[in-house]
Amino acid sequence: MSRTRLRWNGDAATGAIREAAARGLLLGAEHVLAASRQRVPINEGTLERSGATSVDESTMTAAVSYDTPYARHVHEDMNARHAPGRTAKYLESVLPETSAEVQALIAAQIRRALR
């Protein structure tokens, strides 16, 4: 009868998965930001350049934001006229369209960490 030993490194595995998921969240947020930049209304480009991403690893949440005093107004004003391809709801509208890619980015980072 042969014996097999198993060493369980659960804490290390959990930590590696969390780190990988956080990397995936950041990549996903950057993907959403890039997609929204294709739609953000452009006058001088200030609004587009103000886009940023962040990840809170303690809550495992990511954020995409635009930081100008008028970003919210431009995002919500459905009556404003914009150049072709540029629109209000430039951030909100890309979320459902990019969700599959964001999930795939997170999953790929976790798979890579488990190798």
C-alpha positions, 0 to 999 in steps of 0.5 A: 500500500502506497501513501500519499501526502497532501499539503494544503496551501489554502491561504496562499491559494486564496491570496493568489486568487484575490490578487489575480481577481483584483488585477482582472478587475483593473483590466476590466475597468480599463477595458470599459474606460477605453470603450467609453472614450470612443463615445464620450462627447468631445469639445476640447478633449478635456472630458475624455482625458479626465477618465480614470479607473480604480480598484478597491481590493478590500471590497473587490470593486472597480470604478470608472470615472470622469473627473470634470465639473461638467462630466455628470451633466454631459453624461445625463443630458439626453437633449444635447447634440454631439458629433457622430458616434459621441453621445450622452450616457457614454459610460453607462451605455458601454457597461452591458456591451462590455460585461462579457469581456470584463468577465473574461479578463477577470477569469483569465487572470484567475486561471493564470494564478492557478497554474 
